[in-house]
Amino acid sequence: MKRIGLLGGSFDPVHVAHIALAQTALQALRLDEVQLIPAANPWQRAALHATAEQRRHMLQLAIAGHAGLAVNPIEIERGGATYTIDTLRALPQDARYVWLLGADQLANFCTWRNWREIAGLVDLAVATRPGTPLSAPAELAEHLRAQGRELQELPFAPMPVSASDIRQRLARGEPTEGLLTAPVAAYIAAHHLYR
């Protein structure tokens, strides 16, 4: 059975840390593939700046040439509010899935809709984020123990890169070298995004 990593997010825009995390997970967890899943309308976030199709296109540009990485547009195609549980229920059942998340997302995991079911459908692998300690909320830790599952730690050197910082830099006309892949930076410039 294939092992597939799932990395969800708004990717508004996709940046070098997203790609580095996907590649790290692919190798460290010995996955067959990592699918990046752009959200249609994430319910815990403010409105997105780029359209769904623009974010999907930027993802395709960012992963071009990276074997083992793919874009899964399942949430964009479904549309509406984006809930992880709905996505997991809709995935093919012929693979074992690993949900990739940052320590910041881990901290609020128990606020996700049907989080217990999510923790039963996928393995959880957590990457460290700057300034966020890597520890599961007590309720999640207890639930995983009861299920005989463990939280996998992803050995990922934290990268101080964030989409919100990139958007602010672009809005101010500041450089973003080293934060975006060249094709994504060119796409953003060509489409006058985040100005």
Backbone as CSV, one residue per row, in Angstrom:
resi,resn,N_x,N_y,N_z,CA_x,CA_y,CA_z,C_x,C_y,C_z
1,MET,0.838,-1.194,0.000,0.000,0.000,0.000,0.874,1.246,0.000
2,LYS,0.558,2.177,-0.884,1.332,3.421,-0.969,1.166,4.247,0.305
3,ARG,2.241,4.961,0.655,2.176,5.927,1.758,2.265,7.317,1.146
4,ILE,1.222,8.107,1.365,1.133,9.436,0.755,1.036,10.508,1.831
5,GLY,1.913,11.487,1.730,1.867,12.621,2.637,0.902,13.664,2.092
6,LEU,0.189,14.322,2.975,-0.773,15.352,2.592,-0.389,16.656,3.290
7,LEU,-0.170,17.689,2.502,0.171,19.002,3.049,-0.875,20.005,2.580
8,GLY,-1.783,20.353,3.470,-2.833,21.302,3.137,-2.416,22.710,3.502
9,GLY,-3.070,23.678,2.894,-2.769,25.066,3.234,-3.424,26.024,2.266
10,SER,-3.355,27.302,2.593,-3.916,28.290,1.667,-2.922,28.572,0.532
11,PHE,-1.617,28.417,0.805,-0.581,28.644,-0.214,-0.822,29.976,-0.923
12,ASP,-0.861,31.032,-0.116,-1.252,32.362,-0.610,-0.162,33.400,-0.320
13,PRO,1.031,33.296,-0.967,1.438,32.353,-2.013,2.239,31.177,-1.449
14,VAL,2.442,30.158,-2.295,3.325,29.047,-1.943,4.750,29.602,-1.877
15,HIS,5.520,29.200,-0.858,6.890,29.712,-0.720,7.889,28.567,-0.513
16,VAL,9.156,28.923,-0.404,10.221,27.912,-0.360,10.110,26.979,0.847
17,ALA,9.574,27.451,1.969,9.453,26.586,3.142,8.404,25.491,2.913
18,HIS,7.338,25.806,2.168,6.335,24.780,1.842,6.985,23.637,1.057
19,ILE,7.774,24.015,0.048,8.408,23.010,-0.814,9.454,22.227,-0.020
20,ALA,10.223,22.926,0.803,11.242,22.253,1.625,10.592,21.260,2.593
21,LEU,9.463,21.649,3.182,8.755,20.756,4.108,8.259,19.506,3.373
22,ALA,7.682,19.697,2.186,7.174,18.563,1.401,8.315,17.613,1.034
23,GLN,9.454,18.164,0.618,10.599,17.329,0.242,11.194,16.610,1.444
24,THR,11.258,17.302,2.577,11.773,16.688,3.806,10.887,15.515,4.213
25,ALA,9.570,15.715,4.179,8.632,14.654,4.556,8.756,13.461,3.615
26,LEU,8.889,13.736,2.330,9.008,12.684,1.314,10.168,11.744,1.661
27,GLN,11.313,12.351,2.018,12.505,11.555,2.294,12.501,10.987,3.714
28,ALA,12.254,11.819,4.710,12.365,11.385,6.111,11.334,10.327,6.485
29,LEU,10.137,10.433,5.925,9.065,9.485,6.258,8.955,8.364,5.227
30,ARG,9.880,8.368,4.243,9.895,7.353,3.171,8.520,7.224,2.503
31,LEU,8.007,8.357,2.071,6.690,8.392,1.427,6.834,8.147,-0.075
32,ASP,5.776,7.635,-0.692,5.774,7.454,-2.133,5.513,8.773,-2.845
33,GLU,4.776,9.654,-2.165,4.401,10.936,-2.776,3.946,11.888,-1.676
34,VAL,4.111,13.180,-1.924,3.497,14.202,-1.069,2.573,15.019,-1.955
35,GLN,1.310,15.097,-1.560,0.322,15.890,-2.289,0.086,17.195,-1.545
36,LEU,0.241,18.315,-2.248,-0.048,19.631,-1.677,-1.488,19.967,-2.026
37,ILE,-2.282,20.275,-1.012,-3.721,20.469,-1.192,-4.098,21.924,-0.902
38,PRO,-4.286,22.731,-1.957,-4.701,24.119,-1.715,-6.147,24.185,-1.235
39,ALA,-6.372,24.944,-0.178,-7.711,25.093,0.397,-8.588,25.947,-0.515
40,ALA,-9.870,25.617,-0.533,-10.823,26.446,-1.279,-11.144,27.690,-0.453
41,ASN,-11.609,27.465,0.768,-12.037,28.554,1.644,-11.811,28.131,3.090
42,PRO,-10.567,28.281,3.599,-10.267,27.801,4.952,-11.070,28.556,6.008
43,TRP,-11.810,27.825,6.823,-12.761,28.453,7.747,-12.093,29.169,8.907
44,GLN,-10.848,28.851,9.234,-10.195,29.498,10.385,-9.311,30.674,9.967
45,ARG,-9.402,31.089,8.701,-8.525,32.159,8.226,-9.313,33.292,7.596
46,ALA,-8.643,34.428,7.472,-9.260,35.571,6.780,-9.344,35.253,5.285
47,ALA,-10.060,36.089,4.550,-10.221,35.885,3.100,-8.855,35.811,2.419
48,LEU,-8.779,34.982,1.387,-7.530,34.802,0.664,-7.338,35.926,-0.355
49,HIS,-6.089,36.140,-0.742,-5.764,37.258,-1.629,-5.735,36.850,-3.099
50,ALA,-5.201,35.669,-3.398,-5.169,35.175,-4.780,-6.345,34.222,-4.974
51,THR,-6.810,34.091,-6.200,-7.930,33.185,-6.472,-7.464,31.734,-6.329
52,ALA,-8.424,30.831,-6.253,-8.109,29.411,-6.148,-7.260,28.958,-7.337
53,GLU,-7.641,29.392,-8.534,-6.896,28.963,-9.725,-5.486,29.546,-9.748
54,GLN,-5.329,30.791,-9.274,-3.991,31.384,-9.214,-3.111,30.628,-8.223
55,ARG,-3.672,30.271,-7.072,-2.897,29.531,-6.058,-2.539,28.137,-6.567
56,ARG,-3.476,27.508,-7.265,-3.214,26.182,-7.838,-2.100,26.266,-8.888
57,HIS,-2.167,27.299,-9.733,-1.159,27.473,-10.778,0.221,27.736,-10.163
58,MET,0.275,28.562,-9.122,1.559,28.846,-8.459,2.143,27.566,-7.857
59,LEU,1.286,26.718,-7.277,1.754,25.445,-6.726,2.353,24.567,-7.816
60,GLN,1.673,24.504,-8.958,2.186,23.678,-10.056,3.547,24.192,-10.536
61,LEU,3.699,25.520,-10.585,4.992,26.105,-10.962,6.061,25.774,-9.920
62,ALA,5.691,25.848,-8.641,6.658,25.651,-7.553,7.178,24.219,-7.478
63,ILE,6.326,23.234,-7.819,6.764,21.837,-7.682,7.306,21.247,-8.982
64,ALA,7.242,21.991,-10.076,7.745,21.483,-11.362,9.191,21.021,-11.192
65,GLY,9.466,19.810,-11.642,10.829,19.286,-11.544,11.143,18.600,-10.230
66,HIS,10.205,18.604,-9.288,10.417,17.936,-7.995,9.706,16.586,-8.008
67,ALA,10.453,15.525,-8.240,9.859,14.183,-8.275,9.232,13.861,-6.926
68,GLY,8.057,13.243,-6.974,7.395,12.833,-5.732,6.447,13.874,-5.161
69,LEU,6.420,15.080,-5.736,5.488,16.112,-5.274,4.383,16.288,-6.317
70,ALA,3.146,16.471,-5.835,2.002,16.647,-6.731,1.017,17.627,-6.110
71,VAL,0.206,18.259,-6.953,-0.869,19.125,-6.471,-2.162,18.320,-6.515
72,ASN,-2.885,18.288,-5.397,-4.189,17.628,-5.347,-5.244,18.728,-5.177
73,PRO,-6.039,19.006,-6.239,-7.005,20.118,-6.190,-8.366,19.731,-5.595
74,ILE,-8.422,18.668,-4.817,-9.695,18.136,-4.306,-10.546,19.191,-3.592
75,GLU,-9.915,20.062,-2.796,-10.685,21.053,-2.025,-11.172,22.189,-2.923
76,ILE,-10.339,22.608,-3.876,-10.745,23.666,-4.807,-11.906,23.173,-5.661
77,GLU,-11.802,21.921,-6.132,-12.866,21.373,-6.979,-14.170,21.198,-6.201
78,ARG,-14.061,20.895,-4.911,-15.266,20.749,-4.089,-15.868,22.120,-3.781
79,GLY,-15.013,23.112,-3.556,-15.472,24.473,-3.263,-16.079,24.586,-1.877
80,GLY,-16.485,25.791,-1.523,-17.118,26.037,-0.224,-16.116,26.013,0.914
81,ALA,-16.642,25.979,2.136,-15.790,25.956,3.331,-14.940,24.700,3.315
82,THR,-13.686,24.848,3.715,-12.732,23.748,3.663,-12.570,23.117,5.044
83,TYR,-12.933,21.855,5.140,-12.724,21.098,6.374,-11.889,19.865,6.044
84,THR,-10.837,19.656,6.805,-9.937,18.528,6.572,-10.682,17.203,6.565
85,ILE,-11.637,17.031,7.463,-12.342,15.753,7.557,-13.061,15.419,6.247
86,ASP,-13.664,16.410,5.596,-14.365,16.164,4.330,-13.379,15.704,3.252
87,THR,-12.196,16.310,3.259,-11.161,15.947,2.292,-10.709,14.505,2.520
88,LEU,-10.451,14.153,3.769,-9.973,12.803,4.066,-11.014,11.745,3.712
89,ARG,-12.279,12.040,3.966,-13.341,11.077,3.637,-13.457,10.858,2.128
90,ALA,-13.064,11.870,1.341,-13.210,11.796,-0.117,-11.998,11.189,-0.827
91,LEU,-10.904,10.989,-0.105,-9.695,10.454,-0.746,-9.853,8.962,-1.049
92,PRO,-9.173,8.464,-2.094,-9.206,7.031,-2.393,-8.689,6.230,-1.198
93,GLN,-9.255,5.064,-0.973,-8.898,4.264,0.203,-7.789,3.252,-0.082
94,ASP,-7.076,3.430,-1.199,-6.032,2.472,-1.571,-4.634,2.918,-1.143
95,ALA,-4.558,3.854,-0.182,-3.263,4.344,0.287,-3.339,4.600,1.782
96,ARG,-2.170,4.666,2.409,-2.084,5.064,3.814,-1.600,6.513,3.816
97,TYR,-2.326,7.371,4.521,-2.042,8.808,4.465,-1.368,9.328,5.733
98,VAL,-0.484,10.284,5.529,0.191,10.966,6.630,-0.112,12.455,6.480
99,TRP,-0.779,13.034,7.477,-1.099,14.469,7.426,0.084,15.235,7.997
100,LEU,0.627,16.162,7.203,1.790,16.958,7.595,1.310,18.290,8.147
101,LEU,1.788,18.645,9.324,1.386,19.926,9.889,2.511,20.543,10.693
102,GLY,2.410,21.845,10.898,3.397,22.565,11.686,3.007,22.528,13.155
103,ALA,3.975,22.807,14.023,3.714,22.792,15.463,2.630,23.804,15.835
104,ASP,2.528,24.907,15.066,1.491,25.906,15.342,0.096,25.322,15.079
105,GLN,-0.030,24.496,14.017,-1.320,23.856,13.733,-1.620,22.765,14.755
106,LEU,-0.564,22.083,15.209,-0.742,21.029,16.205,-1.379,21.595,17.474
107,ALA,-0.950,22.803,17.848,-1.453,23.427,19.076,-2.969,23.605,19.052
108,ASN,-3.561,23.858,17.852,-5.025,24.050,17.801,-5.744,22.895,17.101
109,PHE,-5.069,21.749,16.995,-5.635,20.593,16.287,-6.992,20.177,16.864
110,CYS,-7.140,20.275,18.163,-8.390,19.833,18.808,-9.561,20.799,18.580
111,THR,-9.318,21.890,17.833,-10.425,22.785,17.439,-10.933,22.417,16.041
112,TRP,-10.243,21.516,15.349,-10.649,21.126,14.000,-11.930,20.306,14.068
113,ARG,-12.769,20.439,13.068,-14.007,19.671,13.003,-13.670,18.176,12.948
114,ASN,-14.315,17.387,13.821,-14.141,15.924,13.861,-12.667,15.513,14.010
115,TRP,-11.935,16.209,14.886,-10.496,15.951,14.990,-10.176,14.519,15.400
116,ARG,-11.028,13.906,16.209,-10.769,12.517,16.620,-10.825,11.570,15.422
117,GLU,-11.800,11.807,14.552,-11.910,10.979,13.346,-10.702,11.203,12.430
118,ILE,-10.260,12.466,12.317,-9.074,12.779,11.512,-7.882,11.973,12.029
119,ALA,-7.694,11.998,13.347,-6.558,11.298,13.962,-6.656,9.785,13.793
120,GLY,-7.850,9.280,13.475,-8.017,7.860,13.220,-7.818,7.492,11.762
121,LEU,-7.982,8.476,10.867,-7.885,8.211,9.426,-6.470,8.366,8.884
122,VAL,-5.656,9.185,9.555,-4.301,9.460,9.059,-3.295,9.380,10.199
123,ASP,-2.039,9.160,9.832,-0.947,9.345,10.783,-0.655,10.841,10.792
124,LEU,-0.195,11.343,11.900,0.137,12.768,12.004,1.651,12.923,12.093
125,ALA,2.211,13.796,11.256,3.640,14.096,11.301,3.789,15.605,11.460
126,VAL,4.542,16.014,12.469,4.624,17.432,12.824,6.023,17.988,12.610
127,ALA,6.078,19.118,11.920,7.337,19.834,11.706,7.402,20.990,12.694
128,THR,8.584,21.247,13.176,8.739,22.350,14.118,8.592,23.681,13.398
129,ARG,8.099,24.675,14.123,8.001,26.043,13.614,8.728,26.951,14.600
130,PRO,9.345,28.047,14.113,10.051,28.962,15.020,9.138,29.451,16.146
131,GLY,9.620,29.362,17.379,8.889,29.908,18.521,7.706,29.090,18.992
132,THR,7.500,27.891,18.434,6.370,27.063,18.859,6.900,25.733,19.370
133,PRO,6.664,25.428,20.649,7.158,24.154,21.190,6.410,22.975,20.565
134,LEU,7.122,21.868,20.395,6.509,20.692,19.778,5.934,19.779,20.857
135,SER,4.668,20.025,21.187,3.995,19.136,22.131,2.516,19.103,21.777
136,ALA,1.987,17.887,21.731,0.573,17.721,21.380,-0.304,18.190,22.525
137,PRO,-1.473,18.786,22.234,-2.425,19.101,23.297,-2.734,17.804,24.068
138,ALA,-2.947,17.933,25.361,-3.152,16.758,26.218,-4.255,15.839,25.688
139,GLU,-5.333,16.441,25.213,-6.471,15.653,24.726,-6.076,14.808,23.509
140,LEU,-5.291,15.392,22.607,-4.840,14.670,21.423,-3.849,13.574,21.811
141,ALA,-2.904,13.904,22.680,-1.901,12.922,23.114,-2.577,11.703,23.733
142,GLU,-3.584,11.966,24.567,-4.326,10.885,25.227,-5.077,10.041,24.190
143,HIS,-5.711,10.713,23.221,-6.463,10.015,22.176,-5.537,9.122,21.342
144,LEU,-4.364,9.639,20.959,-3.415,8.861,20.163,-2.913,7.646,20.949
145,ARG,-2.626,7.852,22.232,-2.185,6.738,23.083,-3.234,5.634,23.118
146,ALA,-4.501,6.031,23.299,-5.605,5.073,23.386,-5.755,4.297,22.070
147,GLN,-5.402,4.933,20.955,-5.519,4.299,19.633,-4.265,3.512,19.261
148,GLY,-3.249,3.594,20.099,-1.991,2.932,19.783,-1.237,3.598,18.643
149,ARG,-1.478,4.901,18.475,-0.801,5.654,17.410,0.156,6.635,18.049
150,GLU,1.154,7.035,17.281,2.035,8.073,17.810,2.195,9.229,16.850
151,LEU,2.542,10.342,17.428,2.795,11.554,16.663,4.208,11.424,16.102
152,GLN,4.346,11.542,14.786,5.677,11.459,14.185,6.281,12.851,14.126
153,GLU,7.535,12.946,14.536,8.212,14.248,14.479,9.002,14.317,13.186
154,LEU,8.819,15.396,12.472,9.500,15.587,11.195,10.751,16.419,11.438
155,PRO,11.924,15.856,11.165,13.157,16.615,11.407,13.310,17.720,10.367
156,PHE,12.726,18.865,10.667,12.698,19.967,9.705,13.319,21.200,10.335
157,ALA,14.416,21.659,9.750,15.055,22.865,10.266,14.110,24.039,10.031
158,PRO,13.650,24.684,11.092,12.688,25.778,10.927,13.206,26.870,9.992
159,MET,12.319,27.320,9.111,12.661,28.392,8.168,11.767,29.595,8.474
160,PRO,12.364,30.746,8.793,11.552,31.926,9.123,10.950,32.572,7.878
161,VAL,10.032,31.847,7.237,9.372,32.338,6.025,7.874,32.221,6.253
162,SER,7.123,33.257,5.949,5.667,33.168,6.071,5.001,33.877,4.893
163,ALA,3.855,33.336,4.485,3.121,33.920,3.364,2.669,35.342,3.690
164,SER,2.274,35.587,4.944,1.798,36.937,5.300,2.940,37.952,5.182
165,ASP,4.156,37.569,5.601,5.308,38.462,5.467,5.601,38.728,3.985
166,ILE,5.509,37.678,3.165,5.757,37.832,1.722,4.736,38.783,1.103
167,ARG,3.461,38.607,1.476,2.420,39.507,0.939,2.689,40.957,1.336
168,GLN,3.126,41.181,2.580,3.418,42.548,3.041,4.599,43.136,2.277
169,ARG,5.629,42.308,2.070,6.796,42.777,1.308,6.390,43.174,-0.111
170,LEU,5.579,42.314,-0.755,5.141,42.596,-2.125,4.282,43.861,-2.176
171,ALA,3.424,44.036,-1.176,2.551,45.221,-1.137,3.375,46.500,-1.003
172,ARG,4.525,46.402,-0.300,5.397,47.569,-0.117,6.428,47.699,-1.242
173,GLY,6.412,46.750,-2.188,7.378,46.782,-3.283,8.775,46.365,-2.863
174,GLU,8.881,45.593,-1.773,10.185,45.142,-1.277,10.571,43.812,-1.924
175,PRO,11.878,43.506,-1.954,12.324,42.265,-2.597,11.908,41.013,-1.805
176,THR,11.762,39.919,-2.537,11.390,38.640,-1.897,12.371,37.536,-2.311
177,GLU,13.589,37.919,-2.693,14.584,36.923,-3.100,14.777,35.895,-1.991
178,GLY,14.864,34.641,-2.398,15.097,33.567,-1.435,13.849,33.079,-0.727
179,LEU,12.709,33.762,-0.931,11.470,33.376,-0.248,10.509,32.635,-1.177
180,LEU,10.612,32.947,-2.473,9.742,32.342,-3.486,10.620,31.684,-4.546
181,THR,10.109,30.635,-5.194,10.850,30.092,-6.331,10.746,31.113,-7.464
182,ALA,11.710,31.082,-8.372,11.736,32.060,-9.470,10.466,32.012,-10.328
183,PRO,9.948,30.813,-10.685,8.725,30.790,-11.496,7.520,31.394,-10.769
184,VAL,7.434,31.192,-9.454,6.318,31.753,-8.681,6.462,33.276,-8.597
185,ALA,7.667,33.740,-8.348,7.910,35.196,-8.296,7.543,35.847,-9.632
186,ALA,7.896,35.181,-10.737,7.593,35.718,-12.072,6.082,35.738,-12.311
187,TYR,5.387,34.702,-11.861,3.929,34.627,-12.023,3.251,35.745,-11.228
188,ILE,3.701,35.954,-10.001,3.133,37.010,-9.154,3.328,38.380,-9.810
189,ALA,4.520,38.613,-10.350,4.802,39.899,-11.008,3.937,40.071,-12.254
190,ALA,3.845,39.004,-13.046,3.075,39.072,-14.304,1.596,39.323,-14.059
191,HIS,1.079,38.805,-12.947,-0.356,38.939,-12.652,-0.648,40.035,-11.627
192,HIS,0.392,40.798,-11.259,0.240,41.939,-10.324,-0.470,41.516,-9.033
193,LEU,-0.070,40.368,-8.504,-0.692,39.877,-7.266,-0.053,40.528,-6.034
194,TYR,-0.857,40.671,-4.994,-0.428,41.146,-3.671,0.093,42.575,-3.694
195,ARG,-0.294,43.365,-4.676,0.170,44.750,-4.751,-0.741,45.639,-3.919
